[in-house]
Structures are given as C-alpha cells and as structure tokens.
Amino acid sequence: MVDRITLQVARYRPDRENEPVPQSYEVPLRKEWTVLDGLNYIKDYLDGTVSYRWSCRMGICGSCGMTVNGDPQLSCATFLTDYAPGPIRVEPLRNFPVIRDLVVEISDFMNKLTAVEPWLIRSEQRPVEDGEYLQTPQEMDEYQKYSMCINCMLCYSACPVYALDPGFLGPAAIALAQRYNLDSRDEGAEDRRDVLASADGVWSCTFVGECTTACPKGVDPAGAIQRYKLTAATQSLRDLLMPWRAR
C-alpha cells in the first residue's frame, strides 16, 4: 500500500493569478487522516502560503467546507483513504467569489441568514420568574432536524438554482426559517412570510434535491422548502377566500 497521496490544491492569489490554478503536494496517507489533516500538513511542512478556513476539526463549526473531487464536503470529515490512490482535487466551494486559494466570500450567505430573522420572536415576553417556555418531545421533534444546520454552505455550493440566480434565498436560510416557524415558542412566522414567499424565496426552488444530498447533518433543506411551499400556498388561498382574516 502506498504511504503518500497527492493533493491538487486550487491556488488563487489575486496578485499573481487571474483565476485558480492547481498545485500538487504529496502528503502522508494515513488511515485516520482527513483532507483537512493533509492541508494542515502542507501548511506546516510544505507551503505556509496555502490559505483555507478551519476551526473545530469535529464537523461542528462548518468552516472547512470545500470541493473535494467535484463534490462539496467538510474537509474535516472526508478521509484521504477514501480517495486512494489519488490524486485528490481540493477546490473552493462553488457559487461563491474566491478571496484567496480555498477561502470564499460569504457575505451574501450571511445576509440571507439574517433576512429570515433566525431567532425566537414573541409578541410579549413572559417575566423570568414565571418560568421557562416548556415543550413536549413531540413539539421539539417538529423542528429539531432543521436545528442541526451548521451553516457550512455546502448546500449553496450544490444548489443549481443558486448557481444561476444568486438572488435565491437558498436552502440553509429557508431551512433555518422553518426551524423557528415550527418551534412552538415562536410567534414570528408572519414576520418571515414576506421573505420566504417572495419570488426569490421558496418559489425559486425547482426541487432538484442536491442540497439535501450535500448536507453533512441530514437537515433535508429540500424537504423544508417543499413544506413551506405548501404553507405559503395555503396561506395565500386563505387570504383570497377570507380577506377579512388577512394581515
């Protein structure tokens, strides 16, 4: 068995390249090593100029998302041995502007997240001394799957709609909105409706499902989008038939 494997890392230094170019590095092929371990080896021993994001190394922070052999992956959870004998292409996430090497610009993604108001909204706050807002296990089950999102952006990199229309609100933002809409403690569904039901919201989705396939946490953003389409259509029909109950 070979004890080395080649990583073909996309290099983009704005002062030197007009577009990303591959650069090959040989790293140790160890059973327990991930792509992120290989990149850290390159950074520490071969080329300290390689730029990429990472933090927890445990699939929790979502910061090490990259394109590995054409697929969006968390580099901390993608093992080198799964791609032996190599080579392994490591590129930045697709559909985002590249700042340098494997580092992408995420401002658009962050703006879309805040647009859905991803926090509990209450018309009135109960005094602390009155106790917690308790939930049954069934009420928690309604939204728990969508709460697992780690904002890794893999779903945006996989989404063909976002690739063609950057105005699309996107899978993670809609799934996160659903996480709060389905929370029994939240009263903000109407506040999120204008954003979610807009032309750039759920109706832009063509239900290809690549976002769900790419999600490393099983969030199923495609399912969240289709579920809200039904909610939005029902609300629109209710507003049409019973205008006196509209907002």
DRENDRENKE-130609 format. One record per residue (C-alpha): residue number from 1; residue in three letters; chain; z, y, x negated. Coordinates in steps of 0.25 Angstrom, whole numbers, m for minus. Layout:
BEGIN
<node><n>NUM</n><res>ALA</res><chain>A</chain><up>Z</up><north>Y</north><east>X</east></node>
...
% end
This chain:
BEGIN
<node><n>1</n><res>MET</res><chain>A</chain><up>0</up><north>0</north><east>0</east></node>
<node><n>2</n><res>VAL</res><chain>A</chain><up>m4</up><north>14</north><east>m5</east></node>
<node><n>3</n><res>ASP</res><chain>A</chain><up>8</up><north>23</north><east>m8</east></node>
<node><n>4</n><res>ARG</res><chain>A</chain><up>1</up><north>36</north><east>m7</east></node>
<node><n>5</n><res>ILE</res><chain>A</chain><up>m7</up><north>43</north><east>4</east></node>
<node><n>6</n><res>THR</res><chain>A</chain><up>m16</up><north>55</north><east>5</east></node>
<node><n>7</n><res>LEU</res><chain>A</chain><up>m13</up><north>67</north><east>14</east></node>
<node><n>8</n><res>GLN</res><chain>A</chain><up>m24</up><north>76</north><east>16</east></node>
<node><n>9</n><res>VAL</res><chain>A</chain><up>m17</up><north>89</north><east>20</east></node>
<node><n>10</n><res>ALA</res><chain>A</chain><up>m25</up><north>101</north><east>26</east></node>
<node><n>11</n><res>ARG</res><chain>A</chain><up>m23</up><north>113</north><east>17</east></node>
<node><n>12</n><res>TYR</res><chain>A</chain><up>m25</up><north>127</north><east>22</east></node>
<node><n>13</n><res>ARG</res><chain>A</chain><up>m21</up><north>139</north><east>14</east></node>
<node><n>14</n><res>PRO</res><chain>A</chain><up>m27</up><north>151</north><east>20</east></node>
<node><n>15</n><res>ASP</res><chain>A</chain><up>m28</up><north>158</north><east>7</east></node>
<node><n>16</n><res>ARG</res><chain>A</chain><up>m36</up><north>146</north><east>1</east></node>
<node><n>17</n><res>GLU</res><chain>A</chain><up>m43</up><north>139</north><east>13</east></node>
<node><n>18</n><res>ASN</res><chain>A</chain><up>m51</up><north>143</north><east>25</east></node>
<node><n>19</n><res>GLU</res><chain>A</chain><up>m48</up><north>130</north><east>32</east></node>
<node><n>20</n><res>PRO</res><chain>A</chain><up>m39</up><north>118</north><east>30</east></node>
<node><n>21</n><res>VAL</res><chain>A</chain><up>m43</up><north>108</north><east>19</east></node>
<node><n>22</n><res>PRO</res><chain>A</chain><up>m37</up><north>94</north><east>16</east></node>
<node><n>23</n><res>GLN</res><chain>A</chain><up>m30</up><north>92</north><east>3</east></node>
<node><n>24</n><res>SER</res><chain>A</chain><up>m25</up><north>78</north><east>m1</east></node>
<node><n>25</n><res>TYR</res><chain>A</chain><up>m12</up><north>74</north><east>m6</east></node>
<node><n>26</n><res>GLU</res><chain>A</chain><up>m7</up><north>60</north><east>m10</east></node>
<node><n>27</n><res>VAL</res><chain>A</chain><up>8</up><north>57</north><east>m5</east></node>
<node><n>28</n><res>PRO</res><chain>A</chain><up>16</up><north>45</north><east>m5</east></node>
<node><n>29</n><res>LEU</res><chain>A</chain><up>14</up><north>35</north><east>6</east></node>
<node><n>30</n><res>ARG</res><chain>A</chain><up>28</up><north>31</north><east>11</east></node>
<node><n>31</n><res>LYS</res><chain>A</chain><up>31</up><north>23</north><east>23</east></node>
<node><n>32</n><res>GLU</res><chain>A</chain><up>41</up><north>34</north><east>28</east></node>
<node><n>33</n><res>TRP</res><chain>A</chain><up>33</up><north>46</north><east>25</east></node>
<node><n>34</n><res>THR</res><chain>A</chain><up>26</up><north>55</north><east>35</east></node>
<node><n>35</n><res>VAL</res><chain>A</chain><up>15</up><north>65</north><east>33</east></node>
<node><n>36</n><res>LEU</res><chain>A</chain><up>26</up><north>75</north><east>32</east></node>
<node><n>37</n><res>ASP</res><chain>A</chain><up>32</up><north>68</north><east>21</east></node>
<node><n>38</n><res>GLY</res><chain>A</chain><up>18</up><north>67</north><east>14</east></node>
<node><n>39</n><res>LEU</res><chain>A</chain><up>17</up><north>82</north><east>16</east></node>
<node><n>40</n><res>ASN</res><chain>A</chain><up>31</up><north>85</north><east>10</east></node>
<node><n>41</n><res>TYR</res><chain>A</chain><up>27</up><north>76</north><east>m2</east></node>
<node><n>42</n><res>ILE</res><chain>A</chain><up>15</up><north>85</north><east>m4</east></node>
<node><n>43</n><res>LYS</res><chain>A</chain><up>23</up><north>98</north><east>m3</east></node>
<node><n>44</n><res>ASP</res><chain>A</chain><up>34</up><north>93</north><east>m12</east></node>
<node><n>45</n><res>TYR</res><chain>A</chain><up>25</up><north>86</north><east>m23</east></node>
<node><n>46</n><res>LEU</res><chain>A</chain><up>11</up><north>89</north><east>m22</east></node>
<node><n>47</n><res>ASP</res><chain>A</chain><up>7</up><north>102</north><east>m16</east></node>
<node><n>48</n><res>GLY</res><chain>A</chain><up>18</up><north>112</north><east>m12</east></node>
<node><n>49</n><res>THR</res><chain>A</chain><up>8</up><north>121</north><east>m5</east></node>
<node><n>50</n><res>VAL</res><chain>A</chain><up>5</up><north>112</north><east>7</east></node>
<node><n>51</n><res>SER</res><chain>A</chain><up>11</up><north>119</north><east>20</east></node>
<node><n>52</n><res>TYR</res><chain>A</chain><up>15</up><north>112</north><east>33</east></node>
<node><n>53</n><res>ARG</res><chain>A</chain><up>27</up><north>112</north><east>43</east></node>
<node><n>54</n><res>TRP</res><chain>A</chain><up>38</up><north>102</north><east>44</east></node>
<node><n>55</n><res>SER</res><chain>A</chain><up>53</up><north>102</north><east>47</east></node>
<node><n>56</n><res>CYS</res><chain>A</chain><up>61</up><north>91</north><east>53</east></node>
<node><n>57</n><res>ARG</res><chain>A</chain><up>53</up><north>79</north><east>48</east></node>
<node><n>58</n><res>MET</res><chain>A</chain><up>58</up><north>71</north><east>60</east></node>
<node><n>59</n><res>GLY</res><chain>A</chain><up>48</up><north>74</north><east>71</east></node>
<node><n>60</n><res>ILE</res><chain>A</chain><up>57</up><north>85</north><east>78</east></node>
<node><n>61</n><res>CYS</res><chain>A</chain><up>52</up><north>99</north><east>73</east></node>
<node><n>62</n><res>GLY</res><chain>A</chain><up>37</up><north>97</north><east>76</east></node>
<node><n>63</n><res>SER</res><chain>A</chain><up>34</up><north>106</north><east>64</east></node>
<node><n>64</n><res>CYS</res><chain>A</chain><up>26</up><north>96</north><east>56</east></node>
<node><n>65</n><res>GLY</res><chain>A</chain><up>14</up><north>93</north><east>65</east></node>
<node><n>66</n><res>MET</res><chain>A</chain><up>1</up><north>91</north><east>58</east></node>
<node><n>67</n><res>THR</res><chain>A</chain><up>m12</up><north>84</north><east>60</east></node>
<node><n>68</n><res>VAL</res><chain>A</chain><up>m12</up><north>70</north><east>53</east></node>
<node><n>69</n><res>ASN</res><chain>A</chain><up>m25</up><north>63</north><east>52</east></node>
<node><n>70</n><res>GLY</res><chain>A</chain><up>m30</up><north>71</north><east>64</east></node>
<node><n>71</n><res>ASP</res><chain>A</chain><up>m18</up><north>69</north><east>73</east></node>
<node><n>72</n><res>PRO</res><chain>A</chain><up>m7</up><north>79</north><east>76</east></node>
<node><n>73</n><res>GLN</res><chain>A</chain><up>6</up><north>73</north><east>70</east></node>
<node><n>74</n><res>LEU</res><chain>A</chain><up>20</up><north>76</north><east>66</east></node>
<node><n>75</n><res>SER</res><chain>A</chain><up>19</up><north>74</north><east>51</east></node>
<node><n>76</n><res>CYS</res><chain>A</chain><up>34</up><north>70</north><east>50</east></node>
<node><n>77</n><res>ALA</res><chain>A</chain><up>31</up><north>58</north><east>60</east></node>
<node><n>78</n><res>THR</res><chain>A</chain><up>17</up><north>54</north><east>54</east></node>
<node><n>79</n><res>PHE</res><chain>A</chain><up>19</up><north>43</north><east>43</east></node>
<node><n>80</n><res>LEU</res><chain>A</chain><up>10</up><north>42</north><east>31</east></node>
<node><n>81</n><res>THR</res><chain>A</chain><up>9</up><north>27</north><east>32</east></node>
<node><n>82</n><res>ASP</res><chain>A</chain><up>2</up><north>28</north><east>46</east></node>
<node><n>83</n><res>TYR</res><chain>A</chain><up>m10</up><north>35</north><east>39</east></node>
<node><n>84</n><res>ALA</res><chain>A</chain><up>m11</up><north>26</north><east>27</east></node>
<node><n>85</n><res>PRO</res><chain>A</chain><up>m19</up><north>25</north><east>18</east></node>
<node><n>86</n><res>GLY</res><chain>A</chain><up>m23</up><north>39</north><east>22</east></node>
<node><n>87</n><res>PRO</res><chain>A</chain><up>m27</up><north>49</north><east>19</east></node>
<node><n>88</n><res>ILE</res><chain>A</chain><up>m19</up><north>57</north><east>30</east></node>
<node><n>89</n><res>ARG</res><chain>A</chain><up>m25</up><north>71</north><east>34</east></node>
<node><n>90</n><res>VAL</res><chain>A</chain><up>m14</up><north>81</north><east>37</east></node>
<node><n>91</n><res>GLU</res><chain>A</chain><up>m19</up><north>94</north><east>44</east></node>
<node><n>92</n><res>PRO</res><chain>A</chain><up>m12</up><north>105</north><east>52</east></node>
<node><n>93</n><res>LEU</res><chain>A</chain><up>m11</up><north>104</north><east>67</east></node>
<node><n>94</n><res>ARG</res><chain>A</chain><up>m24</up><north>106</north><east>74</east></node>
<node><n>95</n><res>ASN</res><chain>A</chain><up>m26</up><north>118</north><east>84</east></node>
<node><n>96</n><res>PHE</res><chain>A</chain><up>m17</up><north>127</north><east>76</east></node>
<node><n>97</n><res>PRO</res><chain>A</chain><up>m20</up><north>138</north><east>66</east></node>
<node><n>98</n><res>VAL</res><chain>A</chain><up>m17</up><north>133</north><east>52</east></node>
<node><n>99</n><res>ILE</res><chain>A</chain><up>m8</up><north>142</north><east>44</east></node>
<node><n>100</n><res>ARG</res><chain>A</chain><up>m8</up><north>134</north><east>31</east></node>
<node><n>101</n><res>ASP</res><chain>A</chain><up>m10</up><north>119</north><east>28</east></node>
<node><n>102</n><res>LEU</res><chain>A</chain><up>m3</up><north>112</north><east>39</east></node>
<node><n>103</n><res>VAL</res><chain>A</chain><up>4</up><north>123</north><east>45</east></node>
<node><n>104</n><res>VAL</res><chain>A</chain><up>m1</up><north>129</north><east>58</east></node>
<node><n>105</n><res>GLU</res><chain>A</chain><up>1</up><north>141</north><east>66</east></node>
<node><n>106</n><res>ILE</res><chain>A</chain><up>10</up><north>138</north><east>78</east></node>
<node><n>107</n><res>SER</res><chain>A</chain><up>12</up><north>152</north><east>85</east></node>
<node><n>108</n><res>ASP</res><chain>A</chain><up>3</up><north>148</north><east>97</east></node>
<node><n>109</n><res>PHE</res><chain>A</chain><up>11</up><north>136</north><east>99</east></node>
<node><n>110</n><res>MET</res><chain>A</chain><up>24</up><north>143</north><east>99</east></node>
<node><n>111</n><res>ASN</res><chain>A</chain><up>19</up><north>154</north><east>108</east></node>
<node><n>112</n><res>LYS</res><chain>A</chain><up>14</up><north>143</north><east>118</east></node>
<node><n>113</n><res>LEU</res><chain>A</chain><up>28</up><north>137</north><east>118</east></node>
<node><n>114</n><res>THR</res><chain>A</chain><up>35</up><north>149</north><east>121</east></node>
<node><n>115</n><res>ALA</res><chain>A</chain><up>25</up><north>153</north><east>132</east></node>
<node><n>116</n><res>VAL</res><chain>A</chain><up>31</up><north>141</north><east>141</east></node>
<node><n>117</n><res>GLU</res><chain>A</chain><up>45</up><north>146</north><east>139</east></node>
<node><n>118</n><res>PRO</res><chain>A</chain><up>51</up><north>133</north><east>134</east></node>
<node><n>119</n><res>TRP</res><chain>A</chain><up>65</up><north>135</north><east>137</east></node>
<node><n>120</n><res>LEU</res><chain>A</chain><up>74</up><north>133</north><east>149</east></node>
<node><n>121</n><res>ILE</res><chain>A</chain><up>72</up><north>145</north><east>160</east></node>
<node><n>122</n><res>ARG</res><chain>A</chain><up>83</up><north>147</north><east>170</east></node>
<node><n>123</n><res>SER</res><chain>A</chain><up>83</up><north>158</north><east>181</east></node>
<node><n>124</n><res>GLU</res><chain>A</chain><up>98</up><north>158</north><east>179</east></node>
<node><n>125</n><res>GLN</res><chain>A</chain><up>107</up><north>153</north><east>168</east></node>
<node><n>126</n><res>ARG</res><chain>A</chain><up>119</up><north>146</north><east>172</east></node>
<node><n>127</n><res>PRO</res><chain>A</chain><up>132</up><north>150</north><east>166</east></node>
<node><n>128</n><res>VAL</res><chain>A</chain><up>136</up><north>141</north><east>154</east></node>
<node><n>129</n><res>GLU</res><chain>A</chain><up>149</up><north>138</north><east>160</east></node>
<node><n>130</n><res>ASP</res><chain>A</chain><up>142</up><north>131</north><east>172</east></node>
<node><n>131</n><res>GLY</res><chain>A</chain><up>137</up><north>120</north><east>162</east></node>
<node><n>132</n><res>GLU</res><chain>A</chain><up>124</up><north>114</north><east>158</east></node>
<node><n>133</n><res>TYR</res><chain>A</chain><up>111</up><north>112</north><east>166</east></node>
<node><n>134</n><res>LEU</res><chain>A</chain><up>113</up><north>97</north><east>167</east></node>
<node><n>135</n><res>GLN</res><chain>A</chain><up>101</up><north>88</north><east>169</east></node>
<node><n>136</n><res>THR</res><chain>A</chain><up>99</up><north>73</north><east>173</east></node>
<node><n>137</n><res>PRO</res><chain>A</chain><up>92</up><north>64</north><east>164</east></node>
<node><n>138</n><res>GLN</res><chain>A</chain><up>80</up><north>64</north><east>174</east></node>
<node><n>139</n><res>GLU</res><chain>A</chain><up>79</up><north>79</north><east>173</east></node>
<node><n>140</n><res>MET</res><chain>A</chain><up>79</up><north>78</north><east>158</east></node>
<node><n>141</n><res>ASP</res><chain>A</chain><up>69</up><north>67</north><east>158</east></node>
<node><n>142</n><res>GLU</res><chain>A</chain><up>59</up><north>77</north><east>165</east></node>
<node><n>143</n><res>TYR</res><chain>A</chain><up>57</up><north>86</north><east>153</east></node>
<node><n>144</n><res>GLN</res><chain>A</chain><up>63</up><north>78</north><east>141</east></node>
<node><n>145</n><res>LYS</res><chain>A</chain><up>49</up><north>73</north><east>136</east></node>
<node><n>146</n><res>TYR</res><chain>A</chain><up>44</up><north>87</north><east>135</east></node>
<node><n>147</n><res>SER</res><chain>A</chain><up>56</up><north>92</north><east>127</east></node>
<node><n>148</n><res>MET</res><chain>A</chain><up>52</up><north>83</north><east>116</east></node>
<node><n>149</n><res>CYS</res><chain>A</chain><up>41</up><north>92</north><east>111</east></node>
<node><n>150</n><res>ILE</res><chain>A</chain><up>44</up><north>97</north><east>96</east></node>
<node><n>151</n><res>ASN</res><chain>A</chain><up>33</up><north>108</north><east>96</east></node>
<node><n>152</n><res>CYS</res><chain>A</chain><up>25</up><north>100</north><east>85</east></node>
<node><n>153</n><res>MET</res><chain>A</chain><up>12</up><north>106</north><east>91</east></node>
<node><n>154</n><res>LEU</res><chain>A</chain><up>5</up><north>92</north><east>89</east></node>
<node><n>155</n><res>CYS</res><chain>A</chain><up>1</up><north>93</north><east>104</east></node>
<node><n>156</n><res>TYR</res><chain>A</chain><up>m6</up><north>106</north><east>102</east></node>
<node><n>157</n><res>SER</res><chain>A</chain><up>m13</up><north>101</north><east>90</east></node>
<node><n>158</n><res>ALA</res><chain>A</chain><up>m18</up><north>89</north><east>98</east></node>
<node><n>159</n><res>CYS</res><chain>A</chain><up>m22</up><north>97</north><east>110</east></node>
<node><n>160</n><res>PRO</res><chain>A</chain><up>m37</up><north>99</north><east>112</east></node>
<node><n>161</n><res>VAL</res><chain>A</chain><up>m35</up><north>110</north><east>123</east></node>
<node><n>162</n><res>TYR</res><chain>A</chain><up>m26</up><north>118</north><east>113</east></node>
<node><n>163</n><res>ALA</res><chain>A</chain><up>m37</up><north>116</north><east>102</east></node>
<node><n>164</n><res>LEU</res><chain>A</chain><up>m47</up><north>122</north><east>111</east></node>
<node><n>165</n><res>ASP</res><chain>A</chain><up>m38</up><north>132</north><east>118</east></node>
<node><n>166</n><res>PRO</res><chain>A</chain><up>m27</up><north>138</north><east>110</east></node>
<node><n>167</n><res>GLY</res><chain>A</chain><up>m22</up><north>145</north><east>123</east></node>
<node><n>168</n><res>PHE</res><chain>A</chain><up>m18</up><north>132</north><east>129</east></node>
<node><n>169</n><res>LEU</res><chain>A</chain><up>m3</up><north>132</north><east>131</east></node>
<node><n>170</n><res>GLY</res><chain>A</chain><up>m2</up><north>118</north><east>125</east></node>
<node><n>171</n><res>PRO</res><chain>A</chain><up>5</up><north>105</north><east>126</east></node>
<node><n>172</n><res>ALA</res><chain>A</chain><up>18</up><north>107</north><east>120</east></node>
<node><n>173</n><res>ALA</res><chain>A</chain><up>21</up><north>120</north><east>127</east></node>
<node><n>174</n><res>ILE</res><chain>A</chain><up>17</up><north>114</north><east>140</east></node>
<node><n>175</n><res>ALA</res><chain>A</chain><up>26</up><north>102</north><east>138</east></node>
<node><n>176</n><res>LEU</res><chain>A</chain><up>37</up><north>111</north><east>133</east></node>
<node><n>177</n><res>ALA</res><chain>A</chain><up>36</up><north>119</north><east>146</east></node>
<node><n>178</n><res>GLN</res><chain>A</chain><up>37</up><north>106</north><east>154</east></node>
<node><n>179</n><res>ARG</res><chain>A</chain><up>49</up><north>103</north><east>147</east></node>
<node><n>180</n><res>TYR</res><chain>A</chain><up>56</up><north>115</north><east>153</east></node>
<node><n>181</n><res>ASN</res><chain>A</chain><up>49</up><north>115</north><east>166</east></node>
<node><n>182</n><res>LEU</res><chain>A</chain><up>54</up><north>101</north><east>169</east></node>
<node><n>183</n><res>ASP</res><chain>A</chain><up>69</up><north>104</north><east>164</east></node>
<node><n>184</n><res>SER</res><chain>A</chain><up>78</up><north>104</north><east>176</east></node>
<node><n>185</n><res>ARG</res><chain>A</chain><up>85</up><north>116</north><east>169</east></node>
<node><n>186</n><res>ASP</res><chain>A</chain><up>73</up><north>125</north><east>168</east></node>
<node><n>187</n><res>GLU</res><chain>A</chain><up>68</up><north>135</north><east>178</east></node>
<node><n>188</n><res>GLY</res><chain>A</chain><up>56</up><north>141</north><east>171</east></node>
<node><n>189</n><res>ALA</res><chain>A</chain><up>45</up><north>132</north><east>176</east></node>
<node><n>190</n><res>GLU</res><chain>A</chain><up>39</up><north>144</north><east>183</east></node>
<node><n>191</n><res>ASP</res><chain>A</chain><up>40</up><north>153</north><east>171</east></node>
<node><n>192</n><res>ARG</res><chain>A</chain><up>32</up><north>143</north><east>163</east></node>
<node><n>193</n><res>ARG</res><chain>A</chain><up>21</up><north>141</north><east>174</east></node>
<node><n>194</n><res>ASP</res><chain>A</chain><up>12</up><north>152</north><east>171</east></node>
<node><n>195</n><res>VAL</res><chain>A</chain><up>10</up><north>148</north><east>157</east></node>
<node><n>196</n><res>LEU</res><chain>A</chain><up>9</up><north>133</north><east>160</east></node>
<node><n>197</n><res>ALA</res><chain>A</chain><up>0</up><north>134</north><east>171</east></node>
<node><n>198</n><res>SER</res><chain>A</chain><up>m9</up><north>144</north><east>165</east></node>
<node><n>199</n><res>ALA</res><chain>A</chain><up>m23</up><north>142</north><east>160</east></node>
<node><n>200</n><res>ASP</res><chain>A</chain><up>m18</up><north>139</north><east>146</east></node>
<node><n>201</n><res>GLY</res><chain>A</chain><up>m7</up><north>130</north><east>151</east></node>
<node><n>202</n><res>VAL</res><chain>A</chain><up>m7</up><north>116</north><east>157</east></node>
<node><n>203</n><res>TRP</res><chain>A</chain><up>m21</up><north>118</north><east>163</east></node>
<node><n>204</n><res>SER</res><chain>A</chain><up>m28</up><north>119</north><east>150</east></node>
<node><n>205</n><res>CYS</res><chain>A</chain><up>m24</up><north>105</north><east>146</east></node>
<node><n>206</n><res>THR</res><chain>A</chain><up>m34</up><north>94</north><east>148</east></node>
<node><n>207</n><res>PHE</res><chain>A</chain><up>m25</up><north>83</north><east>147</east></node>
<node><n>208</n><res>VAL</res><chain>A</chain><up>m30</up><north>77</north><east>134</east></node>
<node><n>209</n><res>GLY</res><chain>A</chain><up>m17</up><north>72</north><east>130</east></node>
<node><n>210</n><res>GLU</res><chain>A</chain><up>m18</up><north>74</north><east>115</east></node>
<node><n>211</n><res>CYS</res><chain>A</chain><up>m5</up><north>82</north><east>115</east></node>
<node><n>212</n><res>THR</res><chain>A</chain><up>3</up><north>70</north><east>121</east></node>
<node><n>213</n><res>THR</res><chain>A</chain><up>m3</up><north>61</north><east>111</east></node>
<node><n>214</n><res>ALA</res><chain>A</chain><up>1</up><north>70</north><east>99</east></node>
<node><n>215</n><res>CYS</res><chain>A</chain><up>15</up><north>73</north><east>104</east></node>
<node><n>216</n><res>PRO</res><chain>A</chain><up>25</up><north>66</north><east>94</east></node>
<node><n>217</n><res>LYS</res><chain>A</chain><up>36</up><north>67</north><east>104</east></node>
<node><n>218</n><res>GLY</res><chain>A</chain><up>30</up><north>61</north><east>117</east></node>
<node><n>219</n><res>VAL</res><chain>A</chain><up>31</up><north>74</north><east>124</east></node>
<node><n>220</n><res>ASP</res><chain>A</chain><up>18</up><north>72</north><east>132</east></node>
<node><n>221</n><res>PRO</res><chain>A</chain><up>13</up><north>86</north><east>133</east></node>
<node><n>222</n><res>ALA</res><chain>A</chain><up>1</up><north>82</north><east>141</east></node>
<node><n>223</n><res>GLY</res><chain>A</chain><up>9</up><north>76</north><east>151</east></node>
<node><n>224</n><res>ALA</res><chain>A</chain><up>17</up><north>89</north><east>152</east></node>
<node><n>225</n><res>ILE</res><chain>A</chain><up>5</up><north>97</north><east>154</east></node>
<node><n>226</n><res>GLN</res><chain>A</chain><up>m1</up><north>88</north><east>165</east></node>
<node><n>227</n><res>ARG</res><chain>A</chain><up>13</up><north>88</north><east>172</east></node>
<node><n>228</n><res>TYR</res><chain>A</chain><up>13</up><north>103</north><east>172</east></node>
<node><n>229</n><res>LYS</res><chain>A</chain><up>m1</up><north>104</north><east>178</east></node>
<node><n>230</n><res>LEU</res><chain>A</chain><up>4</up><north>97</north><east>190</east></node>
<node><n>231</n><res>THR</res><chain>A</chain><up>15</up><north>106</north><east>191</east></node>
<node><n>232</n><res>ALA</res><chain>A</chain><up>6</up><north>118</north><east>189</east></node>
<node><n>233</n><res>ALA</res><chain>A</chain><up>m4</up><north>113</north><east>200</east></node>
<node><n>234</n><res>THR</res><chain>A</chain><up>7</up><north>110</north><east>210</east></node>
<node><n>235</n><res>GLN</res><chain>A</chain><up>14</up><north>124</north><east>208</east></node>
<node><n>236</n><res>SER</res><chain>A</chain><up>0</up><north>131</north><east>210</east></node>
<node><n>237</n><res>LEU</res><chain>A</chain><up>m3</up><north>123</north><east>222</east></node>
<node><n>238</n><res>ARG</res><chain>A</chain><up>11</up><north>126</north><east>228</east></node>
<node><n>239</n><res>ASP</res><chain>A</chain><up>9</up><north>141</north><east>225</east></node>
<node><n>240</n><res>LEU</res><chain>A</chain><up>m4</up><north>141</north><east>232</east></node>
<node><n>241</n><res>LEU</res><chain>A</chain><up>1</up><north>134</north><east>244</east></node>
<node><n>242</n><res>MET</res><chain>A</chain><up>14</up><north>140</north><east>245</east></node>
<node><n>243</n><res>PRO</res><chain>A</chain><up>12</up><north>154</north><east>239</east></node>
<node><n>244</n><res>TRP</res><chain>A</chain><up>26</up><north>159</north><east>244</east></node>
<node><n>245</n><res>ARG</res><chain>A</chain><up>33</up><north>149</north><east>234</east></node>
<node><n>246</n><res>ALA</res><chain>A</chain><up>25</up><north>154</north><east>222</east></node>
<node><n>247</n><res>ARG</res><chain>A</chain><up>31</up><north>162</north><east>211</east></node>
% end
